[in-house]
Amino acid sequence: MTDLILEWLIKIVVIFGVVITAVAYLSLVERRVAGWIQLRKGPNRVGPFGLLQPAADAIKFIFKEDLVPADANKLLFKIAPALILIPAVMTLIVIPYGSQINVFGRVITLHVTTLDVGLLYLLGLASLSVYGIALAGWSSNNKYSLIGGLRSTAQMVSYELSLGLSIVGVLIQSGSLDLTKIVQAQSGWHGLLWNVFHYQPIGAVIFFIAALAETNRVPFDLPEAEGELVAGYHTEYSSMKAAMFLMAEEFNVITSSSISVTLFFGGWMGPGVDQYPILSLVYFVLKVFVVVFVFVWIRFTLPRFRYDQLMAFGWKFLLPASILNVVLTATIVMFTS
């Protein structure tokens, strides 16, 4: 039992260290990709090729003055960033990053733990972040922050229905809420029988669009629209509290990409995984990087929706499409099983 607990702790430290580094450098990737798309250079001064820019940004946030508005609800104002960041970090323990490897004669599974209801655990944590955003908007005692918080709440409710229904098709096919079993169900065709190719292309598209809305990314970033709301729910935040909001957004992008890869793109599956288990980790990381790149690409390519367009798209198009996908999947599975 002691060995198992030690293994869990080592996995948690390693995964957290890797992901926190990825979060720091995702901000650099976003700015470099923005420069590439907009025909400019992006950060390239701090360190070779600008690779130390995240460290410079961290130092800047640490030494900035931490201001709290005089009329704010100070307790909730301080708690709100943590309520957004902590659920984003907690999702890391159930995502399977690979199959298993042999280290000094000990078989190590490439995930912290498995839950029979791992997918419900992820959905539950994803829905908690809206509380932090709503509290940040209300506690700031700023009308722009409050509008941003209310927008985010309405947006979360509207798109979480479609997000949940887009997953139902995968559950019907795999028959499990365990993320590891969902990945293993995509092991056919030499590791290429991914759900996106196997009856779930519509579900994959719906999930990705809803994930963009859930993470408040362009074109669904109305809760923090700079042109209308200055910065929305985090207008009044500075120093490390502002950094926590930015970190939570990057965490959510990585988490959403990891879940998308797990559910629709075969997770760690790919050619040669059975012979060379370390390839499972390589495949997973590459797939997640591609999905994250699409998140970034969309941010600097598409315009922002009007709020009425955002809500109409969620209720009048995405929700009916997700229901149709569930019906089609159930029908196909019934006649092919």
C-alpha positions as CSV (number, residue, x, y, z in Angstrom):
1,M,0.0,0.0,0.0
2,T,2.9,2.4,0.8
3,D,4.4,1.7,-2.6
4,L,1.1,2.5,-4.3
5,I,0.7,5.7,-2.4
6,L,4.3,6.7,-3.3
7,E,3.6,5.9,-6.9
8,W,0.5,8.1,-6.9
9,L,2.4,11.0,-5.3
10,I,5.3,10.7,-7.9
11,K,2.8,10.6,-10.7
12,I,0.9,13.7,-9.4
13,V,4.2,15.7,-9.0
14,V,5.5,14.7,-12.5
15,I,2.1,15.3,-14.2
16,F,1.6,18.7,-12.4
17,G,5.2,19.8,-13.2
18,V,4.8,18.9,-16.9
19,V,1.4,20.5,-17.3
20,I,2.3,23.7,-15.4
21,T,5.3,24.0,-17.7
22,A,3.0,23.4,-20.7
23,V,0.6,26.1,-19.4
24,A,3.4,28.6,-19.2
25,Y,4.7,27.9,-22.7
26,L,1.2,27.7,-24.2
27,S,1.0,31.5,-23.6
28,L,4.2,31.8,-25.6
29,V,2.9,29.5,-28.3
30,E,-0.3,31.6,-28.6
31,R,1.7,34.8,-29.0
32,R,4.1,33.3,-31.5
33,V,1.2,31.8,-33.5
34,A,-0.6,35.1,-33.4
35,G,2.5,36.8,-34.8
36,W,2.8,34.2,-37.5
37,I,-0.8,34.6,-38.6
38,Q,-0.7,38.4,-38.4
39,L,2.7,38.6,-40.3
40,R,4.8,39.8,-37.3
41,K,7.4,38.2,-35.1
42,G,5.8,37.9,-31.6
43,P,8.0,37.6,-28.5
44,N,11.6,36.9,-29.5
45,R,13.8,39.0,-27.2
46,V,13.8,37.3,-23.8
47,G,16.2,34.3,-24.1
48,P,17.0,32.4,-27.2
49,F,14.0,32.6,-29.6
50,G,12.0,34.2,-26.8
51,L,11.9,30.9,-24.8
52,L,12.3,32.7,-21.5
53,Q,9.3,35.0,-22.1
54,P,7.0,32.9,-19.8
55,A,9.6,33.3,-17.0
56,A,9.7,37.1,-17.5
57,D,5.9,37.2,-17.5
58,A,5.8,35.2,-14.2
59,I,8.3,37.6,-12.6
60,K,6.2,40.5,-13.8
61,F,3.0,39.1,-12.2
62,I,4.7,38.2,-9.0
63,F,6.1,41.8,-8.4
64,K,3.0,43.7,-9.5
65,E,1.0,45.3,-6.8
66,D,-2.1,43.3,-5.7
67,L,-5.0,45.7,-5.7
68,V,-8.4,45.1,-4.2
69,P,-11.2,47.5,-4.9
70,A,-12.4,49.4,-1.9
71,D,-16.1,48.4,-2.3
72,A,-15.4,44.8,-3.3
73,N,-16.5,41.8,-1.2
74,K,-12.9,41.1,-0.2
75,L,-13.4,37.4,0.9
76,L,-15.1,36.3,-2.3
77,F,-12.9,38.5,-4.4
78,K,-9.8,36.6,-3.1
79,I,-11.5,33.1,-3.3
80,A,-12.8,33.4,-6.8
81,P,-9.6,32.8,-8.8
82,A,-8.9,29.7,-6.7
83,L,-12.4,28.4,-7.5
84,I,-11.5,28.6,-11.2
85,L,-8.0,27.2,-11.0
86,I,-8.4,24.3,-8.6
87,P,-11.1,22.4,-10.5
88,A,-9.0,22.8,-13.7
89,V,-6.0,21.2,-11.9
90,M,-8.0,18.4,-10.3
91,T,-9.0,17.0,-13.7
92,L,-5.5,15.8,-14.4
93,I,-5.7,12.7,-12.1
94,V,-8.2,10.7,-14.2
95,I,-7.0,11.4,-17.8
96,P,-5.1,8.4,-19.2
97,Y,-1.9,9.7,-20.9
98,G,-0.7,6.3,-22.2
99,S,-1.0,2.5,-21.6
100,Q,1.8,1.3,-19.3
101,I,5.6,1.1,-19.2
102,N,8.1,-1.0,-17.4
103,V,10.4,1.0,-15.1
104,F,13.1,-1.0,-13.3
105,G,11.0,-4.1,-13.4
106,R,7.9,-2.3,-12.1
107,V,4.8,-1.9,-14.4
108,I,3.7,1.8,-14.3
109,T,0.3,2.7,-15.7
110,L,0.4,6.2,-17.4
111,H,-2.4,7.7,-15.3
112,V,-2.8,8.6,-11.7
113,T,-6.0,6.7,-11.1
114,T,-9.0,5.3,-12.8
115,L,-12.7,5.8,-11.9
116,D,-15.7,3.9,-13.1
117,V,-17.4,7.2,-13.5
118,G,-14.3,9.2,-14.6
119,L,-16.2,11.0,-17.3
120,L,-18.8,12.2,-14.9
121,Y,-16.0,13.4,-12.6
122,L,-14.6,15.5,-15.4
123,L,-17.9,17.0,-16.4
124,G,-18.7,17.8,-12.7
125,L,-15.3,19.6,-12.3
126,A,-15.8,21.5,-15.6
127,S,-19.1,22.8,-14.4
128,L,-17.6,24.2,-11.2
129,S,-15.5,26.9,-12.9
130,V,-18.6,29.0,-13.6
131,Y,-19.0,29.6,-9.9
132,G,-15.6,31.2,-9.7
133,I,-16.3,33.4,-12.7
134,A,-19.8,34.5,-11.4
135,L,-18.3,35.3,-7.9
136,A,-15.4,37.2,-9.5
137,G,-17.9,39.3,-11.5
138,W,-20.2,40.0,-8.5
139,S,-17.6,40.5,-5.8
140,S,-15.7,43.1,-7.8
141,N,-18.5,45.6,-7.5
142,N,-17.9,46.6,-11.1
143,K,-20.7,46.7,-13.6
144,Y,-18.5,45.4,-16.4
145,S,-17.3,42.5,-14.3
146,L,-20.9,41.6,-13.2
147,I,-22.1,41.6,-16.9
148,G,-19.1,39.3,-17.8
149,G,-20.0,36.9,-14.9
150,L,-23.7,36.8,-15.9
151,R,-22.7,36.2,-19.6
152,S,-20.5,33.4,-18.6
153,T,-23.2,31.7,-16.5
154,A,-25.7,31.9,-19.3
155,Q,-23.2,30.7,-21.8
156,M,-22.1,27.7,-19.6
157,V,-25.7,26.6,-19.2
158,S,-26.5,26.9,-22.9
159,Y,-23.5,25.0,-24.2
160,E,-23.0,22.4,-21.4
161,L,-26.2,20.6,-22.6
162,S,-24.7,20.2,-26.0
163,L,-21.3,19.2,-24.6
164,G,-22.9,16.5,-22.4
165,L,-25.1,15.1,-25.3
166,S,-22.1,15.0,-27.7
167,I,-20.5,12.5,-25.3
168,V,-23.5,10.3,-25.1
169,G,-22.8,8.8,-28.5
170,V,-19.3,7.7,-27.3
171,L,-20.9,6.2,-24.1
172,I,-23.4,4.2,-26.2
173,Q,-20.5,2.7,-28.3
174,S,-18.1,2.0,-25.5
175,G,-20.6,1.1,-22.8
176,S,-18.5,2.7,-20.0
177,L,-17.8,5.9,-18.2
178,D,-14.2,4.8,-17.5
179,L,-11.9,6.8,-19.7
180,T,-9.4,4.0,-19.9
181,K,-12.1,1.6,-21.2
182,I,-13.2,4.2,-23.7
183,V,-9.7,4.5,-25.1
184,Q,-9.4,0.7,-25.2
185,A,-12.6,0.4,-27.2
186,Q,-10.8,2.4,-30.0
187,S,-8.0,-0.1,-30.4
188,G,-9.2,-1.7,-33.7
189,W,-7.7,-1.1,-37.2
190,H,-4.2,-1.3,-35.6
191,G,-5.0,1.5,-33.2
192,L,-6.8,3.7,-35.7
193,L,-10.4,2.8,-35.0
194,W,-11.0,6.2,-33.5
195,N,-14.5,7.3,-32.6
196,V,-14.2,10.3,-34.9
197,F,-14.0,7.8,-37.8
198,H,-16.4,5.3,-36.3
199,Y,-19.9,6.9,-36.2
200,Q,-18.9,10.0,-34.2
201,P,-17.7,12.7,-36.5
202,I,-20.7,14.9,-35.7
203,G,-20.2,14.3,-32.0
204,A,-16.5,15.3,-32.2
205,V,-17.4,18.6,-34.0
206,I,-20.1,19.4,-31.5
207,F,-17.8,18.6,-28.5
208,F,-15.1,20.8,-29.9
209,I,-17.4,23.8,-30.5
210,A,-19.0,23.4,-27.1
211,A,-15.5,23.1,-25.5
212,L,-14.6,26.4,-27.1
213,A,-17.6,28.0,-25.5
214,E,-17.0,26.3,-22.1
215,T,-13.4,27.7,-22.0
216,N,-14.6,31.2,-23.1
217,R,-12.3,31.1,-26.2
218,V,-12.8,33.0,-29.4
219,P,-15.4,33.2,-31.0
220,F,-17.2,32.6,-27.7
221,D,-15.2,34.9,-25.5
222,L,-18.2,37.3,-24.8
223,P,-17.7,37.1,-21.0
224,E,-14.4,39.0,-21.3
225,A,-14.9,41.0,-24.5
226,E,-12.4,43.8,-24.3
227,G,-14.3,46.1,-26.7
228,E,-17.5,46.0,-24.6
229,L,-16.5,44.9,-21.0
230,V,-12.9,46.1,-20.7
231,A,-11.9,42.5,-19.6
232,G,-15.1,41.2,-18.2
233,Y,-15.1,39.3,-14.9
234,H,-11.4,39.9,-14.2
235,T,-11.3,43.6,-14.9
236,E,-10.4,44.5,-11.3
237,Y,-7.9,41.7,-10.8
238,S,-4.1,42.3,-10.8
239,S,-0.9,40.5,-9.9
240,M,-1.0,36.8,-9.2
241,K,-4.8,36.7,-9.0
242,A,-5.0,37.9,-12.6
243,A,-2.3,35.3,-13.4
244,M,-4.5,32.6,-11.9
245,F,-7.3,33.5,-14.3
246,L,-5.0,33.2,-17.2
247,M,-3.5,29.9,-15.9
248,A,-7.0,28.5,-15.5
249,E,-7.9,29.3,-19.1
250,E,-4.7,27.6,-20.4
251,F,-5.3,24.6,-18.1
252,N,-8.8,24.3,-19.4
253,V,-7.6,24.4,-23.0
254,I,-5.2,21.6,-22.3
255,T,-7.8,19.6,-20.4
256,S,-10.5,20.0,-23.1
257,S,-8.0,19.0,-25.7
258,S,-7.0,15.9,-23.6
259,I,-10.6,14.9,-23.2
260,S,-11.3,15.4,-26.9
261,V,-8.4,13.2,-27.8
262,T,-9.4,10.6,-25.3
263,L,-13.1,10.4,-26.4
264,F,-12.8,10.9,-30.2
265,F,-9.2,10.5,-31.4
266,G,-8.2,7.2,-29.8
267,G,-6.4,8.6,-26.8
268,W,-3.0,6.9,-26.7
269,M,-3.9,4.4,-29.4
270,G,-1.9,4.2,-32.6
271,P,0.2,1.9,-34.8
272,G,2.9,0.0,-32.9
273,V,1.6,0.7,-29.3
274,D,1.4,-3.1,-28.5
275,Q,5.0,-3.6,-29.4
276,Y,6.4,-0.3,-28.0
277,P,4.3,0.9,-25.1
278,I,6.2,4.2,-24.8
279,L,4.7,5.2,-28.2
280,S,1.3,5.5,-26.4
281,L,2.6,8.5,-24.5
282,V,4.1,10.0,-27.7
283,Y,0.8,9.6,-29.6
284,F,-1.2,11.2,-26.8
285,V,1.1,14.2,-26.5
286,L,1.1,14.7,-30.3
287,K,-2.6,14.5,-30.6
288,V,-3.2,16.9,-27.7
289,F,-0.7,19.4,-29.3
290,V,-2.6,19.3,-32.6
291,V,-5.9,20.0,-30.9
292,V,-4.4,22.8,-28.8
293,F,-2.9,24.3,-31.9
294,V,-6.4,24.4,-33.5
295,F,-7.7,26.2,-30.4
296,V,-5.0,28.8,-30.9
297,W,-5.5,29.0,-34.6
298,I,-9.2,29.7,-34.2
299,R,-8.5,32.4,-31.7
300,F,-6.6,34.5,-34.2
301,T,-8.7,33.6,-37.2
302,L,-12.4,34.0,-36.4
303,P,-14.3,37.1,-35.3
304,R,-16.2,37.2,-32.1
305,F,-20.0,36.5,-32.2
306,R,-22.6,39.0,-31.0
307,Y,-24.2,37.7,-27.8
308,D,-27.6,37.0,-29.4
309,Q,-25.8,35.0,-32.2
310,L,-23.9,33.0,-29.6
311,M,-27.1,32.1,-27.7
312,A,-29.1,31.4,-30.8
313,F,-26.4,29.1,-32.2
314,G,-26.2,27.1,-28.9
315,W,-30.0,26.6,-28.6
316,K,-31.2,26.5,-32.1
317,F,-28.4,24.6,-33.9
318,L,-25.9,22.9,-31.6
319,L,-28.5,21.4,-29.2
320,P,-30.7,19.9,-31.9
321,A,-27.6,18.6,-33.7
322,S,-26.4,16.9,-30.5
323,I,-29.8,15.3,-29.9
324,L,-29.8,14.1,-33.6
325,N,-26.3,12.6,-33.1
326,V,-27.5,10.6,-30.1
327,V,-30.5,9.2,-32.0
328,L,-28.3,8.3,-35.0
329,T,-25.7,6.6,-32.9
330,A,-28.3,4.6,-30.9
331,T,-30.0,3.5,-34.2
332,I,-26.6,2.5,-35.8
333,V,-25.5,0.5,-32.7
334,M,-28.9,-1.2,-32.4
335,F,-28.8,-2.5,-36.0
336,T,-25.1,-3.4,-36.1
337,S,-24.8,-5.1,-32.7
